[in-house]
Amino acid sequence: MKKNMGTIDKAIRIFVAAVIAVLYFQNIISGTLAIVLGIVAIIFVITSFINFCPLYALLGINTCKKKAN
């Protein structure tokens, strides 16, 4: 897998996942919404750690900075 996520993109995804976790543990979200957002949060964290987003690959998006040669 070729990296396609930049640092800012990863930070935003982890922040959003953390916000979802806080909302869940504070019982602000519950039920089906909590399950769906929890799955999204898990996907955000996993893709942030592996630096690859399959959706970005499908859409041809690359937020990873290129190294200058």
OpenMM code with the backbone's topology and positions (N, CA, C; nanometers):
from openmm import Vec3, app, unit

residues = "MET LYS LYS ASN MET GLY THR ILE ASP LYS ALA ILE ARG ILE PHE VAL ALA ALA VAL ILE ALA VAL LEU TYR PHE GLN ASN ILE ILE SER GLY THR LEU ALA ILE VAL LEU GLY ILE VAL ALA ILE ILE PHE VAL ILE THR SER PHE ILE ASN PHE CYS PRO LEU TYR ALA LEU LEU GLY ILE ASN THR CYS LYS LYS LYS ALA ASN".split()
positions = [
    Vec3(0.0835, -0.1189, 0.0000),
    Vec3(0.0000, 0.0000, 0.0000),
    Vec3(0.0875, 0.1246, 0.0000),
    Vec3(0.0559, 0.2139, -0.0865),
    Vec3(0.1272, 0.3398, -0.0942),
    Vec3(0.0587, 0.4401, -0.0014),
    Vec3(0.1380, 0.5132, 0.0746),
    Vec3(0.0817, 0.6121, 0.1668),
    Vec3(0.0065, 0.7193, 0.0880),
    Vec3(-0.1131, 0.7554, 0.1354),
    Vec3(-0.1888, 0.8612, 0.0690),
    Vec3(-0.2527, 0.9583, 0.1677),
    Vec3(-0.2033, 0.9596, 0.2922),
    Vec3(-0.2563, 1.0508, 0.3922),
    Vec3(-0.1454, 1.1357, 0.4521),
    Vec3(-0.1712, 1.2657, 0.4585),
    Vec3(-0.0752, 1.3577, 0.5163),
    Vec3(-0.0934, 1.3716, 0.6665),
    Vec3(-0.0041, 1.4450, 0.7293),
    Vec3(-0.0035, 1.4628, 0.8740),
    Vec3(-0.1283, 1.5344, 0.9237),
    Vec3(-0.1674, 1.6395, 0.8565),
    Vec3(-0.2853, 1.7152, 0.8988),
    Vec3(-0.4106, 1.6295, 0.8861),
    Vec3(-0.4202, 1.5552, 0.7798),
    Vec3(-0.5339, 1.4664, 0.7572),
    Vec3(-0.5434, 1.3629, 0.8694),
    Vec3(-0.4298, 1.3043, 0.9065),
    Vec3(-0.4279, 1.2057, 1.0133),
    Vec3(-0.4695, 1.2683, 1.1460),
    Vec3(-0.4206, 1.3877, 1.1744),
    Vec3(-0.4535, 1.4550, 1.3001),
    Vec3(-0.6035, 1.4856, 1.3085),
    Vec3(-0.6611, 1.5290, 1.1992),
    Vec3(-0.8042, 1.5587, 1.1970),
    Vec3(-0.8848, 1.4316, 1.2212),
    Vec3(-0.8460, 1.3224, 1.1594),
    Vec3(-0.9173, 1.1948, 1.1762),
    Vec3(-0.9096, 1.1464, 1.3209),
    Vec3(-0.7928, 1.1557, 1.3819),
    Vec3(-0.7781, 1.1124, 1.5213),
    Vec3(-0.8579, 1.2038, 1.6138),
    Vec3(-0.8588, 1.3339, 1.5867),
    Vec3(-0.9371, 1.4276, 1.6665),
    Vec3(-1.0862, 1.3948, 1.6575),
    Vec3(-1.1354, 1.3701, 1.5373),
    Vec3(-1.2774, 1.3367, 1.5182),
    Vec3(-1.3111, 1.2065, 1.5913),
    Vec3(-1.2233, 1.1086, 1.5836),
    Vec3(-1.2453, 0.9815, 1.6528),
    Vec3(-1.2500, 1.0030, 1.8043),
    Vec3(-1.1626, 1.0886, 1.8550),
    Vec3(-1.1614, 1.1183, 1.9989),
    Vec3(-1.2899, 1.1884, 2.0414),
    Vec3(-1.3374, 1.2812, 1.9600),
    Vec3(-1.4622, 1.3513, 1.9906),
    Vec3(-1.5788, 1.2523, 1.9943),
    Vec3(-1.5832, 1.1617, 1.8982),
    Vec3(-1.6891, 1.0599, 1.8958),
    Vec3(-1.6820, 0.9746, 2.0217),
    Vec3(-1.5613, 0.9353, 2.0634),
    Vec3(-1.5449, 0.8543, 2.1840),
    Vec3(-1.5943, 0.9294, 2.3079),
    Vec3(-1.5589, 1.0561, 2.3185),
    Vec3(-1.6033, 1.1365, 2.4330),
    Vec3(-1.7555, 1.1484, 2.4337),
    Vec3(-1.8153, 1.1743, 2.3181),
    Vec3(-1.9612, 1.1846, 2.3104),
    Vec3(-2.0275, 1.0542, 2.3522),
    Vec3(-1.9688, 0.9424, 2.3138),
    Vec3(-2.0250, 0.8128, 2.3502),
    Vec3(-2.0137, 0.7887, 2.5004),
    Vec3(-1.8956, 0.8093, 2.5573),
    Vec3(-1.8749, 0.7807, 2.6985),
    Vec3(-1.9451, 0.8807, 2.7900),
    Vec3(-1.9831, 0.9962, 2.7384),
    Vec3(-2.0625, 1.0924, 2.8150),
    Vec3(-2.2122, 1.0703, 2.7949),
    Vec3(-2.2473, 0.9634, 2.7228),
    Vec3(-2.3865, 0.9268, 2.6928),
    Vec3(-2.4628, 1.0361, 2.6180),
    Vec3(-2.3919, 1.1112, 2.5362),
    Vec3(-2.4557, 1.2132, 2.4527),
    Vec3(-2.5096, 1.1479, 2.3264),
    Vec3(-2.4394, 1.0471, 2.2764),
    Vec3(-2.4895, 0.9698, 2.1632),
    Vec3(-2.5131, 0.8264, 2.2107),
    Vec3(-2.6153, 0.7629, 2.1552),
    Vec3(-2.6442, 0.6252, 2.1940),
    Vec3(-2.7202, 0.5569, 2.0807),
    Vec3(-2.7425, 0.4287, 2.0981),
    Vec3(-2.8199, 0.3534, 2.0010),
    Vec3(-2.7475, 0.3334, 1.8690),
    Vec3(-2.8259, 0.3347, 1.7625),
    Vec3(-2.7734, 0.3104, 1.6284),
    Vec3(-2.6720, 0.4172, 1.5880),
    Vec3(-2.6991, 0.5412, 1.6230),
    Vec3(-2.6055, 0.6500, 1.5903),
    Vec3(-2.4697, 0.6253, 1.6539),
    Vec3(-2.4688, 0.5799, 1.7785),
    Vec3(-2.3428, 0.5526, 1.8478),
    Vec3(-2.2677, 0.4390, 1.7802),
    Vec3(-2.3393, 0.3374, 1.7358),
    Vec3(-2.2748, 0.2245, 1.6684),
    Vec3(-2.2131, 0.2690, 1.5363),
    Vec3(-2.2882, 0.3433, 1.4570),
    Vec3(-2.2386, 0.3899, 1.3272),
    Vec3(-2.1185, 0.4822, 1.3460),
    Vec3(-2.1290, 0.5780, 1.4369),
    Vec3(-2.0178, 0.6703, 1.4603),
    Vec3(-1.8981, 0.5985, 1.5214),
    Vec3(-1.9234, 0.4968, 1.6027),
    Vec3(-1.8140, 0.4183, 1.6592),
    Vec3(-1.7369, 0.3449, 1.5515),
    Vec3(-1.8086, 0.2895, 1.4556),
    Vec3(-1.7423, 0.2217, 1.3436),
    Vec3(-1.6609, 0.3213, 1.2619),
    Vec3(-1.7172, 0.4382, 1.2378),
    Vec3(-1.6450, 0.5431, 1.1648),
    Vec3(-1.5190, 0.5829, 1.2407),
    Vec3(-1.5302, 0.5975, 1.3733),
    Vec3(-1.4148, 0.6357, 1.4549),
    Vec3(-1.3054, 0.5297, 1.4478),
    Vec3(-1.3441, 0.4034, 1.4541),
    Vec3(-1.2457, 0.2951, 1.4462),
    Vec3(-1.1759, 0.2960, 1.3105),
    Vec3(-1.2528, 0.3158, 1.2044),
    Vec3(-1.1938, 0.3229, 1.0699),
    Vec3(-1.0986, 0.4407, 1.0591),
    Vec3(-1.1369, 0.5563, 1.1151),
    Vec3(-1.0499, 0.6740, 1.1123),
    Vec3(-0.9177, 0.6462, 1.1832),
    Vec3(-0.9223, 0.5820, 1.2988),
    Vec3(-0.8003, 0.5541, 1.3747),
    Vec3(-0.7113, 0.4551, 1.2989),
    Vec3(-0.7712, 0.3485, 1.2476),
    Vec3(-0.6926, 0.2481, 1.1746),
    Vec3(-0.6263, 0.3093, 1.0517),
    Vec3(-0.7036, 0.3850, 0.9727),
    Vec3(-0.6451, 0.4443, 0.8521),
    Vec3(-0.5389, 0.5482, 0.8861),
    Vec3(-0.5533, 0.6155, 0.9992),
    Vec3(-0.4518, 0.7127, 1.0404),
    Vec3(-0.3202, 0.6440, 1.0749),
    Vec3(-0.3289, 0.5295, 1.1426),
    Vec3(-0.2066, 0.4597, 1.1821),
    Vec3(-0.1369, 0.3907, 1.0661),
    Vec3(-0.2112, 0.3478, 0.9656),
    Vec3(-0.1462, 0.2808, 0.8521),
    Vec3(-0.1173, 0.3770, 0.7369),
    Vec3(-0.1571, 0.5037, 0.7515),
    Vec3(-0.1307, 0.6084, 0.6516),
    Vec3(-0.1916, 0.5785, 0.5160),
    Vec3(-0.2994, 0.5031, 0.5128),
    Vec3(-0.3622, 0.4673, 0.3864),
    Vec3(-0.5132, 0.4685, 0.4022),
    Vec3(-0.5812, 0.5358, 0.3091),
    Vec3(-0.7265, 0.5398, 0.3073),
    Vec3(-0.7738, 0.4785, 0.1748),
    Vec3(-0.8446, 0.3655, 0.1807),
    Vec3(-0.8912, 0.3020, 0.0581),
    Vec3(-0.9836, 0.3924, -0.0250),
    Vec3(-1.0642, 0.4732, 0.0406),
    Vec3(-1.1524, 0.5645, -0.0316),
    Vec3(-1.0716, 0.6688, -0.1085),
    Vec3(-0.9649, 0.7180, -0.0473),
    Vec3(-0.8769, 0.8117, -0.1178),
    Vec3(-0.8177, 0.7460, -0.2422),
    Vec3(-0.7786, 0.6194, -0.2304),
    Vec3(-0.7206, 0.5481, -0.3442),
    Vec3(-0.8220, 0.5373, -0.4579),
    Vec3(-0.9469, 0.5075, -0.4238),
    Vec3(-1.0509, 0.4974, -0.5260),
    Vec3(-1.0775, 0.6306, -0.5956),
    Vec3(-1.0720, 0.7392, -0.5164),
    Vec3(-1.1011, 0.8716, -0.5711),
    Vec3(-0.9779, 0.9432, -0.6259),
    Vec3(-0.8603, 0.8831, -0.6098),
    Vec3(-0.7381, 0.9436, -0.6607),
    Vec3(-0.6890, 1.0607, -0.5776),
    Vec3(-0.7234, 1.0630, -0.4494),
    Vec3(-0.6826, 1.1717, -0.3599),
    Vec3(-0.5545, 1.1312, -0.2889),
    Vec3(-0.4629, 1.2266, -0.2739),
    Vec3(-0.3384, 1.2022, -0.2019),
    Vec3(-0.3037, 1.3279, -0.1244),
    Vec3(-0.3136, 1.3223, 0.0094),
    Vec3(-0.2801, 1.4386, 0.0922),
    Vec3(-0.1400, 1.4288, 0.1510),
    Vec3(-0.0676, 1.3241, 0.1139),
    Vec3(0.0692, 1.3036, 0.1617),
    Vec3(0.1630, 1.3943, 0.0816),
    Vec3(0.2478, 1.4669, 0.1553),
    Vec3(0.3417, 1.5562, 0.0866),
    Vec3(0.4458, 1.4747, 0.0124),
    Vec3(0.4809, 1.5209, -0.1046),
    Vec3(0.5845, 1.4556, -0.1848),
    Vec3(0.7218, 1.4988, -0.1352),
    Vec3(0.8172, 1.4064, -0.1365),
    Vec3(0.9536, 1.4395, -0.1003),
    Vec3(1.0206, 1.5103, -0.2158),
    Vec3(1.0936, 1.6181, -0.1853),
    Vec3(1.1654, 1.6914, -0.2887),
    Vec3(1.2930, 1.6162, -0.3257),
    Vec3(1.3154, 1.5996, -0.4523),
    Vec3(1.4364, 1.5305, -0.5002),
    Vec3(1.5396, 1.6292, -0.5459),
] * unit.nanometer
topology = app.Topology()
chain = topology.addChain("A")
for resn in residues:
    res = topology.addResidue(resn, chain)
    for name in ("N", "CA", "C"):
        topology.addAtom(name, app.Element.getBySymbol(name[0]), res)
